[in-house]
Amino acid sequence: MRSTEPGWIAGNPARLSASSGAFTAWIAGVFSVLAIGCASAPGLTPITSTAQRMDFRGVSVQPPQGDNWYTAAAQRGPPGTLVAFYKKMGDWTPEHSAIAGLRLLDLDDQRFETAEELGRFMDQVFREDHKRSTRFNLIDSTYAVDASFGAICVRLHQAQEDREVPGRAGQRFLIDAHAIRCIHPRSPRYLVDISFSERRRDNRASWWSRGLQEEVEPYLNSLQFLPLE
């Protein structure tokens, strides 16, 4: 079965350029939205069927697998976001959070002929974001071509340091992001960004390496393309 979700944002996709701050801003915005102490807080809805696909404008995904995943309320997301998923771990604290997201970004006049070209651009965007940022420090950014989706796609891993978490000024947090970014095969104007990010204090072990990868990878790999209209 499929469900048709309204998504987080109604209206036009967010625009992306090499000077947009699109990815550091999205990470900061979503972690701020979801920095709450209780998974029963207003605006979070538990996922009851991880087998049911979710359809949005231009894309379809299967939710992350496993227990204690939630979707956030439509009005709470940064621009360009179609949906975001929030994980409530057993050892959750406000200092350790995990989210998965799906975005549709408008490339305007920017076009890419190959996945390698897209990967270089994505790496440039991420690095340029950090040059302007006073909050984030870049640790690592890598990408690889992924031909498994029948589109121009790259798979990325990005790591950064965050020293301005609200209420935790001066404390060192680490953010690890795993993402797949594709040019929509039915319209080269649009970029699809499906991702997972984990933010934690630098003295806490990563959930990704403790089994969360097995819940998130099926979500990332479930991406399918639908008509944009």
N, C-alpha and C positions, 0 to 999 in steps of 0.2 A: 504494500500500500504506500501511497505518497500523501504527504500533507502539503498544502500550499500556505506558506507563511507570509505575513505582510512584511516581515523583516524589521530592522531597526529604523531605517531611514526611508521616508517617502520622498520622491522627487528625483533630481538628477544625481548621477554619481559624482564623487569628489574628483577634482582635476589634479593631475599629477605632472610635475615637472622636476627637473634636477635641482630646483631651488624651493620646492614646496614644503619641505619638512614633513612629508606625508607619513613616514613610517615611525620616526621617533615620536611625533605628535600623537599618532594613533595609539601607540603602546602606552604613553603616559596617560592619555585620555581614558582608555578602557580600564587600566589598573586603578585610576582614580574613581571611576564609576563603581567598580566592583570591590573597592576596599571597605568591605562591610564585615561585621563580625558574626553574622548569622545567616545561614543559607535559607532561612524562612523569611528573610526580610522582604518587604514589598518590592515587586518588580522582578523577582526571580521565580521561574517556573520549572519544576523538576521535569526531566525527560523521562517519559514512561515507556517509550519503545525505541530502542536504539536501532532496530531493524527498519524503521519507517523512514524513507527518504524525505527530505525537505526541499521543496522547489521555490526558487526565487526568480527574479528577472534575470534571465540569461544563464542561470546555473542551477545545479541540483547537487546536494550533498547528503551523506548519511551522518547522523550525529556521532560524536565520539562514543566509543564503546565503554562498558563498565558502569558501575554504580555512581550515584551522587554527582551527576552532571545536570546543570541547569541552563536555561536560556534566560537572557535578560530582557527587561521590558523595552518595547519598541522606542520609546521616547528618550532612552537613556544613553544612546550610542553616539559616538563621533560621526561626522559626515562621511558618507561613502560606505558605511558598514551595512551589510545585509542581515547578518545575524552574528551573535557572539555566544559562546558557551563558557560556563564557569564551573570549575571543579572544586568540590568540597571534600578535601582530604581529611583523614582521621586526625592528623597532626597539624591541621590548618591553624594559622595565626594570621593577623593582619600584616605580618612581615613576610609571609610566604604565600603567594597566590599563583594560580594557573588559569589561563584563558585560551580559548581557541576562537578564531574569527574568520569571517568571510566578507570580502569587500569587492566592489565593482568600481574601478577608477577610470576616469575619462582621460585618455592620452592626448586629446585635442588633435594637433597636427603631427605629433610624434608618431613615427612608424618604425617597425622592426622587421627585417627580412629574415633573420636567423635567430635561433635561441642564444647563440653565443653573443650576438649583438645586444639582445635583451639582458643577458646576464651582466655584461659590462656596464650597461646603463643602470641596472638595479644596484650594483655595487657602488657606482658613482653617486647615485641618489643617497644611499645610506651614509657614505663617507662625507658628502657635502652637508647632510643634515647635522652631523656631529661637529663639523667645523664651526657651524653657527650656534650650536647648542651650548648653553652654560650649565645645563643639568646633566647631560649624558657624556660619557667618555667611551670611545670606541675601543673594544678589545679585539674583536676579530670579525671578519666578513668573508665568507666563501660561497661559491655557487658552482653548480654543475648542470649541464644540459640534461633534460628529462624528456625523452621522446615517447613516453608511455601513454600520453593523453591525446595523441593525434592532433596536437597543436604546437605552437611555438611556446615552450615552457622551460623554466629553470627551477631547480630546487636549491634553496638557500639555507645556510645556517649563519646566524648573526648573534654576536655577544657584545654586551655593553655594560657599563657601570653607571649606576644611578645614585647620586649623592644628595638629591633633593626630594626624597619621598616625603609627602605631607606628614607632618608630625614627627619625622625622623631626620631632621636636618643634620647634615654632617656624617650620618651613618652610611656605610658602604653597602649597597645592594647590587646584586648581579642579575641581569636579564639575559636569558637565552631564548632565541626565537628560531623556530623551524618553519619554513614556508615554501609553498609552491606558487609561482607567479606565471600566468599564461596570457598570451594574447588570445582574445576570444576568437575562435575560428570563423564565426559568422560575421564578425565586424572587427577589423584590426584597430578600430578606434578605442576599444575597451580592453583594460587589463583586469584579469581576475586574480585576486590575492587571497589564498587560503593559508591560514597560519596557526601556529601554537606558540605561546610565550609563557615563560615561567619567571617570576621575580622572587628573589629570596635574599636574606641576609648572607653575607659572604662566609659566615660560619655554619651554615646549614647545608645538608646534603641535598642534591637535586632529586626531585620526584621523577624526572624523566628517566634517570638511570636506575630508579627503584621500581620500575614497572609501568609507569605512566606512558612510556613510549608505545607499549602494546595496545593501549586504548586510543591513542591519538593517531598513530600511523594509518589505521583503517579509515579514519575520517579524512585525513589529507589525501589518501589515495582514492577516495570515493568520488572525487570531483567529476561531474559530467556537465556538458554544455547544452543549454536550451536556447530557443529563440529569444531574442532580446526584446521583442515587442509582444 
